[in-house]
Amino acid sequence: MTDLIQIGLGPWGLDWAANILPQLPDADVVGWVDASPEARAAFTGGEVYAGVEEALAATGAVAAIAPVAIGAHAAVARQVLEAGAHLLLEKPFTLDTATARELAGLAERKGLVFAIDQNYRLFPGVPVVRDLLERRAVGTIRRVSLEWHRHHSGVRDSNALVELAIHHFDLMRHLFGREGVAITCVPVTPVRTAQDRTPGASLIVELDGGLTIDYVLSSQGVGPQTPWPGVWRISGDEGLLQWGAAPDDHRSVSITDADGNVSAVEVPELPLFERAGVLRAFLDAVEGSGEPTSPAADNARSVAMLEAALDSARTGERAKVRRW
Ligand SMILES: NC(=O)c1ccc[n+]([C@@H]2O[C@H](COP(=O)([O-])OP(=O)(O)OC[C@H]3O[C@@H](n4cnc5c(N)ncnc54)[C@H](O)[C@@H]3O)[C@@H](O)[C@H]2O)c1
């Protein structure tokens, strides 16, 4: 049994409390935190505290999960880690690489597990596509396109790069095992700061080894929706690998060979689906076995891609992804 506190009782935090935590009986939430008096008053699931330190001291919890407002990510992470607790923080970790690296370093110095919830890594198609790529099932990859198109007010009314593209940048790194090199980003509406809203963007993402991904992100419009991880078209010199199909089918994986023959690839269920699997890996890491799904130190490289996309959106120029 691992004693946890949950920080953040907004729409996504309430969803974690109702639908994800109950799937893992060894995750024992012993206290909740929210800075908003209204959110604290509305929550009836247990003791709610106004501050992180107070909650950790009162409950003796060894770890925290934080589906907290994006603007509070860095401050909350610092509070949890300084207090000596392990942390699973929602995406996007931060909006800048310097802060991400500093916080990952703090966790490392204190010997704490610090993970980011990149739950798209635990869609069942992901290990299948990764395995096909590792086995060079369509030969050398020449070109990739990714389309994400949903009518989603939560994304439309915020900054789609910050809310959504971070998932796809992280998936690009995870699927291809390559790091970002440069990003050119044309947002649908002007983005001068990460707080500016935009419902989508067109991006050219350059990865190591000369691989380019044409990426379209859109939360506007009508018509069939892509699944949350998107529709991927991965062209190699020996065939085409496709993952995801509209409407909303994240389990469709197929290979088209050089003669045009299409074969469907089986996609087995994962033992635990997306967030529940991320939480399982985090709890296991806290108990000393295995690695989290996306350790913060590695996730800083996904943040570097988001930072480059925001830079490019602001300047209109191709932006290099920070490397170290
Ligand atoms: N992984 C996913 O697929 C996914 C999907 C949706 C949202 N999210 C993430 O979940 C998080 C929460 O989303 P949301 O829509 O509920 O956010 P939100 O903006 O509604 O904020 C959540 C709560 O955080 C509280 N809060 C703000 N500052 C705080 C602080 N310093 N200490 C304690 N509480 C504080 C707010 O009062 C609010 O109740 C965000 O990071 C978002 O990116 C992830």
The ligand as an SDF file (V2000), in Angstrom:
LIG
                    3D

 44 48  0  0  0  0  0  0  0  0999 V2000
   -3.0680   13.6090  -19.6000 N   0  0  0  0  0  0  0  0  0  0  0  0
   -4.1690   14.0550  -20.1690 C   0  0  0  0  0  0  0  0  0  0  0  0
   -4.6620   13.4850  -21.1380 O   0  0  0  0  0  0  0  0  0  0  0  0
   -4.8310   15.2890  -19.6030 C   0  0  0  0  0  0  0  0  0  0  0  0
   -6.1370   15.6450  -19.9710 C   0  0  0  0  0  0  0  0  0  0  0  0
   -6.6970   16.7930  -19.3850 C   0  0  0  0  0  0  0  0  0  0  0  0
   -5.9590   17.5570  -18.4700 C   0  0  0  0  0  0  0  0  0  0  0  0
   -4.6770   17.1700  -18.1660 N   0  0  0  0  0  0  0  0  0  0  0  0
   -3.8510   17.9560  -17.2240 C   0  0  0  0  0  0  0  0  0  0  0  0
   -4.4370   17.8680  -15.9240 O   0  0  0  0  0  0  0  0  0  0  0  0
   -4.1380   19.0540  -15.1850 C   0  0  0  0  0  0  0  0  0  0  0  0
   -5.4210   19.5950  -14.5710 C   0  0  0  0  0  0  0  0  0  0  0  0
   -6.3540   19.9000  -15.5840 O   0  0  0  0  0  0  0  0  0  0  0  0
   -7.6970   20.7170  -15.2030 P   0  0  0  0  0  0  0  0  0  0  0  0
   -8.4000   20.9830  -16.4780 O   0  0  0  0  0  0  0  0  0  0  0  0
   -8.4120   20.0370  -14.0910 O   0  0  0  0  0  0  0  0  0  0  0  0
   -6.9940   22.0750  -14.6780 O   0  0  0  0  0  0  0  0  0  0  0  0
   -7.5770   23.3830  -13.9700 P   0  0  0  0  0  0  0  0  0  0  0  0
   -6.9470   24.5450  -14.6420 O   0  0  0  0  0  0  0  0  0  0  0  0
   -9.0640   23.2920  -13.8880 O   0  0  0  0  0  0  0  0  0  0  0  0
   -6.9200   23.3190  -12.4980 O   0  0  0  0  0  0  0  0  0  0  0  0
   -7.0490   22.2210  -11.6430 C   0  0  0  0  0  0  0  0  0  0  0  0
   -7.0580   22.6770  -10.1960 C   0  0  0  0  0  0  0  0  0  0  0  0
   -5.7560   23.1320   -9.7720 O   0  0  0  0  0  0  0  0  0  0  0  0
   -5.9870   24.0300   -8.6840 C   0  0  0  0  0  0  0  0  0  0  0  0
   -4.7560   24.7830   -8.3680 N   0  0  0  0  0  0  0  0  0  0  0  0
   -4.2200   25.8230   -9.0650 C   0  0  0  0  0  0  0  0  0  0  0  0
   -3.0580   26.2180   -8.4780 N   0  0  0  0  0  0  0  0  0  0  0  0
   -2.8610   25.4060   -7.4150 C   0  0  0  0  0  0  0  0  0  0  0  0
   -1.8490   25.2950   -6.4360 C   0  0  0  0  0  0  0  0  0  0  0  0
   -0.7650   26.1030   -6.4460 N   0  0  0  0  0  0  0  0  0  0  0  0
   -1.9690   24.3450   -5.4790 N   0  0  0  0  0  0  0  0  0  0  0  0
   -3.0360   23.5210   -5.4530 C   0  0  0  0  0  0  0  0  0  0  0  0
   -4.0460   23.5770   -6.3490 N   0  0  0  0  0  0  0  0  0  0  0  0
   -3.9500   24.5050   -7.3270 C   0  0  0  0  0  0  0  0  0  0  0  0
   -7.1350   24.8770   -9.1890 C   0  0  0  0  0  0  0  0  0  0  0  0
   -7.7860   25.5420   -8.0940 O   0  0  0  0  0  0  0  0  0  0  0  0
   -8.0190   23.8430   -9.8750 C   0  0  0  0  0  0  0  0  0  0  0  0
   -9.0740   23.3650   -9.0260 O   0  0  0  0  0  0  0  0  0  0  0  0
   -3.4220   20.0000  -16.1660 C   0  0  0  0  0  0  0  0  0  0  0  0
   -2.0450   19.8660  -15.9730 O   0  0  0  0  0  0  0  0  0  0  0  0
   -3.7770   19.4380  -17.5490 C   0  0  0  0  0  0  0  0  0  0  0  0
   -2.7630   19.6730  -18.5100 O   0  0  0  0  0  0  0  0  0  0  0  0
   -4.1190   16.0500  -18.6920 C   0  0  0  0  0  0  0  0  0  0  0  0
  1  2  1  0
  2  3  2  0
  2  4  1  0
  4  5  1  0
  4 44  2  0
  5  6  2  0
  6  7  1  0
  7  8  2  0
  8  9  1  0
  8 44  1  0
  9 10  1  0
  9 42  1  0
 10 11  1  0
 11 12  1  0
 11 40  1  0
 12 13  1  0
 13 14  1  0
 14 15  2  0
 14 16  1  0
 14 17  1  0
 17 18  1  0
 18 19  2  0
 18 20  1  0
 18 21  1  0
 21 22  1  0
 22 23  1  0
 23 24  1  0
 23 38  1  0
 24 25  1  0
 25 26  1  0
 25 36  1  0
 26 27  1  0
 26 35  1  0
 27 28  2  0
 28 29  1  0
 29 30  1  0
 29 35  2  0
 30 31  1  0
 30 32  2  0
 32 33  1  0
 33 34  2  0
 34 35  1  0
 36 37  1  0
 36 38  1  0
 38 39  1  0
 40 41  1  0
 40 42  1  0
 42 43  1  0
M  CHG  2   8   1  16  -1
M  END
$$$$
